[in-house]
Amino acid sequence: SVHWHGLYAPSEVDGAMEEGTPMLAPGASARYTFAAKPSGTFWYHS
């Protein structure tokens, strides 16, 4: 999963396990679909 800093992403795609985002199994993939707001340059990590 990916965790975003400063980007207002829905909790389902935020990647914060304490927020309830499910973990991906090894070798699995996921597609993140959301409107990135506000526009800009942000920090993220997995």
CHARMM internal coordinates of N, CA and C (Angstrom, degrees):
IC EDIT
DIST 1 N 1 CA 1.4480
DIST 1 CA 1 C 1.5297
ANGL 1 N 1 CA 1 C 109.54
DIST 1 C 2 N 1.3032
ANGL 1 CA 1 C 2 N 115.42
DIHE 1 N 1 CA 1 C 2 N 164.06
DIST 2 N 2 CA 1.4629
ANGL 1 C 2 N 2 CA 121.92
DIHE 1 CA 1 C 2 N 2 CA -179.43
DIST 2 CA 2 C 1.5237
ANGL 2 N 2 CA 2 C 108.21
DIHE 1 C 2 N 2 CA 2 C -118.11
DIST 2 C 3 N 1.3328
ANGL 2 CA 2 C 3 N 116.98
DIHE 2 N 2 CA 2 C 3 N 134.57
DIST 3 N 3 CA 1.4642
ANGL 2 C 3 N 3 CA 121.87
DIHE 2 CA 2 C 3 N 3 CA 176.88
DIST 3 CA 3 C 1.5239
ANGL 3 N 3 CA 3 C 108.10
DIHE 2 C 3 N 3 CA 3 C -111.94
DIST 3 C 4 N 1.3154
ANGL 3 CA 3 C 4 N 115.98
DIHE 3 N 3 CA 3 C 4 N 126.76
DIST 4 N 4 CA 1.4628
ANGL 3 C 4 N 4 CA 123.09
DIHE 3 CA 3 C 4 N 4 CA -175.35
DIST 4 CA 4 C 1.5208
ANGL 4 N 4 CA 4 C 110.80
DIHE 3 C 4 N 4 CA 4 C -100.00
DIST 4 C 5 N 1.3171
ANGL 4 CA 4 C 5 N 118.04
DIHE 4 N 4 CA 4 C 5 N 145.72
DIST 5 N 5 CA 1.4653
ANGL 4 C 5 N 5 CA 123.54
DIHE 4 CA 4 C 5 N 5 CA 175.24
DIST 5 CA 5 C 1.5209
ANGL 5 N 5 CA 5 C 108.73
DIHE 4 C 5 N 5 CA 5 C -119.23
DIST 5 C 6 N 1.3405
ANGL 5 CA 5 C 6 N 116.89
DIHE 5 N 5 CA 5 C 6 N 121.72
DIST 6 N 6 CA 1.4581
ANGL 5 C 6 N 6 CA 122.49
DIHE 5 CA 5 C 6 N 6 CA 177.70
DIST 6 CA 6 C 1.5093
ANGL 6 N 6 CA 6 C 114.37
DIHE 5 C 6 N 6 CA 6 C 85.97
DIST 6 C 7 N 1.3066
ANGL 6 CA 6 C 7 N 117.64
DIHE 6 N 6 CA 6 C 7 N -5.92
DIST 7 N 7 CA 1.4617
ANGL 6 C 7 N 7 CA 122.14
DIHE 6 CA 6 C 7 N 7 CA 179.67
DIST 7 CA 7 C 1.5188
ANGL 7 N 7 CA 7 C 107.92
DIHE 6 C 7 N 7 CA 7 C -103.52
DIST 7 C 8 N 1.3115
ANGL 7 CA 7 C 8 N 117.49
DIHE 7 N 7 CA 7 C 8 N 131.88
DIST 8 N 8 CA 1.4566
ANGL 7 C 8 N 8 CA 121.28
DIHE 7 CA 7 C 8 N 8 CA -179.27
DIST 8 CA 8 C 1.5231
ANGL 8 N 8 CA 8 C 109.43
DIHE 7 C 8 N 8 CA 8 C -84.39
DIST 8 C 9 N 1.3265
ANGL 8 CA 8 C 9 N 115.81
DIHE 8 N 8 CA 8 C 9 N 85.54
DIST 9 N 9 CA 1.4623
ANGL 8 C 9 N 9 CA 122.16
DIHE 8 CA 8 C 9 N 9 CA 180.00
DIST 9 CA 9 C 1.5231
ANGL 9 N 9 CA 9 C 108.81
DIHE 8 C 9 N 9 CA 9 C -103.42
DIST 9 C 10 N 1.3322
ANGL 9 CA 9 C 10 N 117.78
DIHE 9 N 9 CA 9 C 10 N 146.16
DIST 10 N 10 CA 1.4645
ANGL 9 C 10 N 10 CA 119.68
DIHE 9 CA 9 C 10 N 10 CA 176.33
DIST 10 CA 10 C 1.5310
ANGL 10 N 10 CA 10 C 110.52
DIHE 9 C 10 N 10 CA 10 C -58.37
DIST 10 C 11 N 1.3273
ANGL 10 CA 10 C 11 N 117.13
DIHE 10 N 10 CA 10 C 11 N 148.45
DIST 11 N 11 CA 1.4635
ANGL 10 C 11 N 11 CA 120.54
DIHE 10 CA 10 C 11 N 11 CA -176.98
DIST 11 CA 11 C 1.5245
ANGL 11 N 11 CA 11 C 112.21
DIHE 10 C 11 N 11 CA 11 C -59.19
DIST 11 C 12 N 1.3355
ANGL 11 CA 11 C 12 N 118.51
DIHE 11 N 11 CA 11 C 12 N -26.93
DIST 12 N 12 CA 1.4691
ANGL 11 C 12 N 12 CA 121.24
DIHE 11 CA 11 C 12 N 12 CA 179.81
DIST 12 CA 12 C 1.5243
ANGL 12 N 12 CA 12 C 112.55
DIHE 11 C 12 N 12 CA 12 C -65.05
DIST 12 C 13 N 1.3281
ANGL 12 CA 12 C 13 N 117.74
DIHE 12 N 12 CA 12 C 13 N -23.73
DIST 13 N 13 CA 1.4667
ANGL 12 C 13 N 13 CA 120.99
DIHE 12 CA 12 C 13 N 13 CA -178.20
DIST 13 CA 13 C 1.5240
ANGL 13 N 13 CA 13 C 112.60
DIHE 12 C 13 N 13 CA 13 C -117.52
DIST 13 C 14 N 1.3349
ANGL 13 CA 13 C 14 N 117.14
DIHE 13 N 13 CA 13 C 14 N 10.65
DIST 14 N 14 CA 1.4619
ANGL 13 C 14 N 14 CA 119.74
DIHE 13 CA 13 C 14 N 14 CA -175.90
DIST 14 CA 14 C 1.5173
ANGL 14 N 14 CA 14 C 113.35
DIHE 13 C 14 N 14 CA 14 C -79.64
DIST 14 C 15 N 1.3144
ANGL 14 CA 14 C 15 N 118.96
DIHE 14 N 14 CA 14 C 15 N -23.72
DIST 15 N 15 CA 1.4580
ANGL 14 C 15 N 15 CA 120.59
DIHE 14 CA 14 C 15 N 15 CA 177.96
DIST 15 CA 15 C 1.5070
ANGL 15 N 15 CA 15 C 114.95
DIHE 14 C 15 N 15 CA 15 C 80.67
DIST 15 C 16 N 1.3170
ANGL 15 CA 15 C 16 N 117.42
DIHE 15 N 15 CA 15 C 16 N 7.65
DIST 16 N 16 CA 1.4648
ANGL 15 C 16 N 16 CA 120.97
DIHE 15 CA 15 C 16 N 16 CA 177.40
DIST 16 CA 16 C 1.5252
ANGL 16 N 16 CA 16 C 108.43
DIHE 15 C 16 N 16 CA 16 C -89.94
DIST 16 C 17 N 1.3212
ANGL 16 CA 16 C 17 N 116.99
DIHE 16 N 16 CA 16 C 17 N 111.55
DIST 17 N 17 CA 1.4594
ANGL 16 C 17 N 17 CA 120.74
DIHE 16 CA 16 C 17 N 17 CA -175.67
DIST 17 CA 17 C 1.5301
ANGL 17 N 17 CA 17 C 112.16
DIHE 16 C 17 N 17 CA 17 C -59.75
DIST 17 C 18 N 1.3369
ANGL 17 CA 17 C 18 N 117.28
DIHE 17 N 17 CA 17 C 18 N -34.25
DIST 18 N 18 CA 1.4641
ANGL 17 C 18 N 18 CA 119.24
DIHE 17 CA 17 C 18 N 18 CA 179.82
DIST 18 CA 18 C 1.5237
ANGL 18 N 18 CA 18 C 112.19
DIHE 17 C 18 N 18 CA 18 C -69.37
DIST 18 C 19 N 1.3196
ANGL 18 CA 18 C 19 N 117.52
DIHE 18 N 18 CA 18 C 19 N -16.14
DIST 19 N 19 CA 1.4643
ANGL 18 C 19 N 19 CA 122.18
DIHE 18 CA 18 C 19 N 19 CA 177.20
DIST 19 CA 19 C 1.5223
ANGL 19 N 19 CA 19 C 111.63
DIHE 18 C 19 N 19 CA 19 C -86.75
DIST 19 C 20 N 1.3277
ANGL 19 CA 19 C 20 N 117.57
DIHE 19 N 19 CA 19 C 20 N -4.33
DIST 20 N 20 CA 1.4542
ANGL 19 C 20 N 20 CA 121.04
DIHE 19 CA 19 C 20 N 20 CA 178.08
DIST 20 CA 20 C 1.5134
ANGL 20 N 20 CA 20 C 115.00
DIHE 19 C 20 N 20 CA 20 C 97.85
DIST 20 C 21 N 1.3264
ANGL 20 CA 20 C 21 N 118.19
DIHE 20 N 20 CA 20 C 21 N 8.60
DIST 21 N 21 CA 1.4537
ANGL 20 C 21 N 21 CA 120.79
DIHE 20 CA 20 C 21 N 21 CA 177.45
DIST 21 CA 21 C 1.5256
ANGL 21 N 21 CA 21 C 108.89
DIHE 20 C 21 N 21 CA 21 C -68.19
DIST 21 C 22 N 1.3357
ANGL 21 CA 21 C 22 N 118.50
DIHE 21 N 21 CA 21 C 22 N 123.72
DIST 22 N 22 CA 1.4690
ANGL 21 C 22 N 22 CA 119.40
DIHE 21 CA 21 C 22 N 22 CA -179.71
DIST 22 CA 22 C 1.5249
ANGL 22 N 22 CA 22 C 111.90
DIHE 21 C 22 N 22 CA 22 C -67.79
DIST 22 C 23 N 1.3292
ANGL 22 CA 22 C 23 N 115.85
DIHE 22 N 22 CA 22 C 23 N 145.34
DIST 23 N 23 CA 1.4642
ANGL 22 C 23 N 23 CA 120.85
DIHE 22 CA 22 C 23 N 23 CA 177.54
DIST 23 CA 23 C 1.5212
ANGL 23 N 23 CA 23 C 109.22
DIHE 22 C 23 N 23 CA 23 C -77.05
DIST 23 C 24 N 1.3231
ANGL 23 CA 23 C 24 N 116.53
DIHE 23 N 23 CA 23 C 24 N 149.51
DIST 24 N 24 CA 1.4595
ANGL 23 C 24 N 24 CA 121.92
DIHE 23 CA 23 C 24 N 24 CA 175.62
DIST 24 CA 24 C 1.5213
ANGL 24 N 24 CA 24 C 108.60
DIHE 23 C 24 N 24 CA 24 C -91.39
DIST 24 C 25 N 1.3092
ANGL 24 CA 24 C 25 N 116.11
DIHE 24 N 24 CA 24 C 25 N 140.62
DIST 25 N 25 CA 1.4630
ANGL 24 C 25 N 25 CA 121.01
DIHE 24 CA 24 C 25 N 25 CA 176.13
DIST 25 CA 25 C 1.5263
ANGL 25 N 25 CA 25 C 109.14
DIHE 24 C 25 N 25 CA 25 C -70.86
DIST 25 C 26 N 1.3347
ANGL 25 CA 25 C 26 N 117.67
DIHE 25 N 25 CA 25 C 26 N 152.52
DIST 26 N 26 CA 1.4684
ANGL 25 C 26 N 26 CA 120.15
DIHE 25 CA 25 C 26 N 26 CA 176.88
DIST 26 CA 26 C 1.5320
ANGL 26 N 26 CA 26 C 110.62
DIHE 25 C 26 N 26 CA 26 C -53.95
DIST 26 C 27 N 1.3154
ANGL 26 CA 26 C 27 N 116.60
DIHE 26 N 26 CA 26 C 27 N 131.65
DIST 27 N 27 CA 1.4605
ANGL 26 C 27 N 27 CA 122.03
DIHE 26 CA 26 C 27 N 27 CA 179.84
DIST 27 CA 27 C 1.5226
ANGL 27 N 27 CA 27 C 114.10
DIHE 26 C 27 N 27 CA 27 C 85.31
DIST 27 C 28 N 1.3285
ANGL 27 CA 27 C 28 N 117.61
DIHE 27 N 27 CA 27 C 28 N -6.93
DIST 28 N 28 CA 1.4659
ANGL 27 C 28 N 28 CA 121.17
DIHE 27 CA 27 C 28 N 28 CA -179.86
DIST 28 CA 28 C 1.5285
ANGL 28 N 28 CA 28 C 109.56
DIHE 27 C 28 N 28 CA 28 C -81.16
DIST 28 C 29 N 1.3105
ANGL 28 CA 28 C 29 N 115.85
DIHE 28 N 28 CA 28 C 29 N 166.73
DIST 29 N 29 CA 1.4592
ANGL 28 C 29 N 29 CA 120.24
DIHE 28 CA 28 C 29 N 29 CA 177.23
DIST 29 CA 29 C 1.5213
ANGL 29 N 29 CA 29 C 109.09
DIHE 28 C 29 N 29 CA 29 C -135.34
DIST 29 C 30 N 1.3210
ANGL 29 CA 29 C 30 N 115.77
DIHE 29 N 29 CA 29 C 30 N 163.44
DIST 30 N 30 CA 1.4581
ANGL 29 C 30 N 30 CA 121.70
DIHE 29 CA 29 C 30 N 30 CA 178.63
DIST 30 CA 30 C 1.5173
ANGL 30 N 30 CA 30 C 108.29
DIHE 29 C 30 N 30 CA 30 C -146.08
DIST 30 C 31 N 1.3134
ANGL 30 CA 30 C 31 N 115.47
DIHE 30 N 30 CA 30 C 31 N 152.50
DIST 31 N 31 CA 1.4637
ANGL 30 C 31 N 31 CA 121.46
DIHE 30 CA 30 C 31 N 31 CA 176.91
DIST 31 CA 31 C 1.5261
ANGL 31 N 31 CA 31 C 107.78
DIHE 30 C 31 N 31 CA 31 C -113.87
DIST 31 C 32 N 1.3189
ANGL 31 CA 31 C 32 N 115.72
DIHE 31 N 31 CA 31 C 32 N 127.63
DIST 32 N 32 CA 1.4548
ANGL 31 C 32 N 32 CA 121.47
DIHE 31 CA 31 C 32 N 32 CA 178.15
DIST 32 CA 32 C 1.5214
ANGL 32 N 32 CA 32 C 108.20
DIHE 31 C 32 N 32 CA 32 C -99.08
DIST 32 C 33 N 1.3283
ANGL 32 CA 32 C 33 N 116.55
DIHE 32 N 32 CA 32 C 33 N 122.05
DIST 33 N 33 CA 1.4528
ANGL 32 C 33 N 33 CA 121.13
DIHE 32 CA 32 C 33 N 33 CA 178.94
DIST 33 CA 33 C 1.5240
ANGL 33 N 33 CA 33 C 108.79
DIHE 32 C 33 N 33 CA 33 C -129.09
DIST 33 C 34 N 1.3301
ANGL 33 CA 33 C 34 N 116.45
DIHE 33 N 33 CA 33 C 34 N 112.65
DIST 34 N 34 CA 1.4553
ANGL 33 C 34 N 34 CA 121.48
DIHE 33 CA 33 C 34 N 34 CA 177.26
DIST 34 CA 34 C 1.5219
ANGL 34 N 34 CA 34 C 108.09
DIHE 33 C 34 N 34 CA 34 C -165.15
DIST 34 C 35 N 1.3201
ANGL 34 CA 34 C 35 N 115.73
DIHE 34 N 34 CA 34 C 35 N 160.70
DIST 35 N 35 CA 1.4686
ANGL 34 C 35 N 35 CA 121.06
DIHE 34 CA 34 C 35 N 35 CA 176.68
DIST 35 CA 35 C 1.5203
ANGL 35 N 35 CA 35 C 108.06
DIHE 34 C 35 N 35 CA 35 C -82.39
DIST 35 C 36 N 1.3154
ANGL 35 CA 35 C 36 N 116.88
DIHE 35 N 35 CA 35 C 36 N 120.27
DIST 36 N 36 CA 1.4657
ANGL 35 C 36 N 36 CA 121.85
DIHE 35 CA 35 C 36 N 36 CA -179.22
DIST 36 CA 36 C 1.5251
ANGL 36 N 36 CA 36 C 109.59
DIHE 35 C 36 N 36 CA 36 C -78.89
DIST 36 C 37 N 1.3357
ANGL 36 CA 36 C 37 N 116.03
DIHE 36 N 36 CA 36 C 37 N 110.50
DIST 37 N 37 CA 1.4632
ANGL 36 C 37 N 37 CA 120.84
DIHE 36 CA 36 C 37 N 37 CA -179.04
DIST 37 CA 37 C 1.5116
ANGL 37 N 37 CA 37 C 108.46
DIHE 36 C 37 N 37 CA 37 C -136.11
DIST 37 C 38 N 1.2845
ANGL 37 CA 37 C 38 N 119.38
DIHE 37 N 37 CA 37 C 38 N 138.83
DIST 38 N 38 CA 1.4570
ANGL 37 C 38 N 38 CA 127.01
DIHE 37 CA 37 C 38 N 38 CA -8.82
DIST 38 CA 38 C 1.5206
ANGL 38 N 38 CA 38 C 110.50
DIHE 37 C 38 N 38 CA 38 C -74.43
DIST 38 C 39 N 1.3093
ANGL 38 CA 38 C 39 N 116.79
DIHE 38 N 38 CA 38 C 39 N 163.31
DIST 39 N 39 CA 1.4593
ANGL 38 C 39 N 39 CA 119.50
DIHE 38 CA 38 C 39 N 39 CA 176.99
DIST 39 CA 39 C 1.5205
ANGL 39 N 39 CA 39 C 109.07
DIHE 38 C 39 N 39 CA 39 C -70.50
DIST 39 C 40 N 1.3176
ANGL 39 CA 39 C 40 N 116.83
DIHE 39 N 39 CA 39 C 40 N 152.27
DIST 40 N 40 CA 1.4598
ANGL 39 C 40 N 40 CA 120.34
DIHE 39 CA 39 C 40 N 40 CA 180.00
DIST 40 CA 40 C 1.5161
ANGL 40 N 40 CA 40 C 111.69
DIHE 39 C 40 N 40 CA 40 C 154.19
DIST 40 C 41 N 1.3071
ANGL 40 CA 40 C 41 N 115.91
DIHE 40 N 40 CA 40 C 41 N -164.39
DIST 41 N 41 CA 1.4593
ANGL 40 C 41 N 41 CA 123.07
DIHE 40 CA 40 C 41 N 41 CA 178.24
DIST 41 CA 41 C 1.5195
ANGL 41 N 41 CA 41 C 107.44
DIHE 40 C 41 N 41 CA 41 C -110.02
DIST 41 C 42 N 1.3297
ANGL 41 CA 41 C 42 N 116.97
DIHE 41 N 41 CA 41 C 42 N 128.11
DIST 42 N 42 CA 1.4565
ANGL 41 C 42 N 42 CA 121.35
DIHE 41 CA 41 C 42 N 42 CA -174.24
DIST 42 CA 42 C 1.5156
ANGL 42 N 42 CA 42 C 110.99
DIHE 41 C 42 N 42 CA 42 C -133.27
DIST 42 C 43 N 1.3035
ANGL 42 CA 42 C 43 N 115.18
DIHE 42 N 42 CA 42 C 43 N 161.11
DIST 43 N 43 CA 1.4507
ANGL 42 C 43 N 43 CA 122.90
DIHE 42 CA 42 C 43 N 43 CA 178.69
DIST 43 CA 43 C 1.5190
ANGL 43 N 43 CA 43 C 108.70
DIHE 42 C 43 N 43 CA 43 C -95.96
DIST 43 C 44 N 1.3205
ANGL 43 CA 43 C 44 N 116.66
DIHE 43 N 43 CA 43 C 44 N 138.89
DIST 44 N 44 CA 1.4651
ANGL 43 C 44 N 44 CA 120.94
DIHE 43 CA 43 C 44 N 44 CA 175.87
DIST 44 CA 44 C 1.5174
ANGL 44 N 44 CA 44 C 108.61
DIHE 43 C 44 N 44 CA 44 C -146.30
DIST 44 C 45 N 1.3255
ANGL 44 CA 44 C 45 N 116.20
DIHE 44 N 44 CA 44 C 45 N 160.42
DIST 45 N 45 CA 1.4661
ANGL 44 C 45 N 45 CA 121.35
DIHE 44 CA 44 C 45 N 45 CA 177.52
DIST 45 CA 45 C 1.5132
ANGL 45 N 45 CA 45 C 109.20
DIHE 44 C 45 N 45 CA 45 C -154.87
DIST 45 C 46 N 1.3175
ANGL 45 CA 45 C 46 N 115.17
DIHE 45 N 45 CA 45 C 46 N 162.34
DIST 46 N 46 CA 1.4681
ANGL 45 C 46 N 46 CA 119.67
DIHE 45 CA 45 C 46 N 46 CA 178.64
DIST 46 CA 46 C 1.5045
ANGL 46 N 46 CA 46 C 110.03
DIHE 45 C 46 N 46 CA 46 C -110.17
END
COOR INIT
IC SEED 1 N 1 CA 1 C
IC BUILD
